[in-house]
Amino acid sequence: MTFVRKIEVTWGTPRTERADAARNRQHLIATARAMLAELGPDQLTMDALAERSGLGKGTVFRRFGTRAGIFGALLDDGERVFQERVLSGPPPLGPGASPLERLIAYGRARIHFMVEYHEIARAAVDGRQPIPAGSQTPMSRAHIRMLLTGIDLGPADLDLLAMQLTAALDGPILLYVSATDLIPAEQPLTDGWRDLVQRVCRP
Amino acid sequence: MTFVRKIEVTWGTPRTERADAARNRQHLIATARAMLAELGPDQLTMDALAERSGLGKGTVFRRFGTRAGIFGALLDDGERVFQERVLSGPPPLGPGASPLERLIAYGRARIHFMVEYHEIARAAVDGRQPIPAGSQTPMSRAHIRMLLTGIDLGPADLDLLAMQLTAALDGPILLYVSATDLIPAEQPLTDGWRDLVQRVCRP
């Protein structure tokens, strides 16, 4: 239902892994991505991935544990690429644009990411606990907090404002993507985020 | 951890119950409230409530099911009183103040309620699923949506803005009350809500 894997993502350095394990992981992720694009999520099973990748079932099992683990790994990989774009990609998402432009671009990119990944995220949490409603993406809150320091807001509690904006960004997306009968409406969410941020940051 | 019972609360009319059942319920709730105030939550058990209320253990069990059910009933009862204050209590929370004043007062009262009830809410969800992060209090969203229609906001997507503000109100409170090592900081949350609403609603 919700994005349980994303709360495990931090800004830290990824742990090192042995070179052959890293190659296997990259190969499995690339194969899983190709299968997902060609066949859709239902066909992406442990057995099918082992067969298509040419690696043993044991390797796939040790790497992912369960079928949901495959989707979790795809989500983690997507988060890693997303983080790199935010930290060092082209502006306005990456450095080089004004903090307000980056804040608007961050919400747009985050909404796009969560809409793009919502099926993967849902498959990644099969049989796990949903995130409690108080959880927030650490990346979002830290990044929004950092951008707010560069905007002239007058007197403001920036820690709390970052929590509020993170919740205002995540909440509506999660409402949409957890409603199984709705196609996530990306454009209204993106417009609404820009509108909210512009209202909050008016001089 | 979180406020799972509150998502069951709606603006609808409470279902009717037989007069003696209603009397028993009111007596049990009042007794549980008195025990909570005198003895604290740990002493409020099914057996202790049956003994103190003078009703049979069977009656207490049929009414609440589990110990968590007692706390759930206390939370529901608190929500009912809270709703009445919002719908027909004195201004600025109730009708009679401007929509902007009511919006600020609603957040202040909601924060106070959730801080006041956070131990009860935590005890009410023992062993149950946490609310998924996409959940929102239906009462909050509907009430905020209604108040926004009375504020001159220029062009705005009021449905989305109500979702964003509900998330911005709930998110930080849930972060605070789910962090077991923090005493919920009511004043900064209240100040931050007023600040956010005033920024969003500036003409």
Interface residues (C-beta under 8 A of the other chain):
Chain A: M1 T2 F3 Q129 P130 I131 P132 A133 G134 S135 Q136 A156 D157 L160 L161 M163 Q164 L165 T166 A167 A168 D170 G171 P172 L174 L175 V177 S178 P188 L189 D191 G192 D195 L196 R199 V200 R202
Chain B: M1 T2 F3 Q129 P130 I131 P132 A133 G134 S135 Q136 A156 D157 L160 L161 M163 Q164 L165 T166 A167 A168 D170 G171 P172 L174 L175 V177 S178 P188 L189 D191 G192 D195 L196 R199 V200 R202
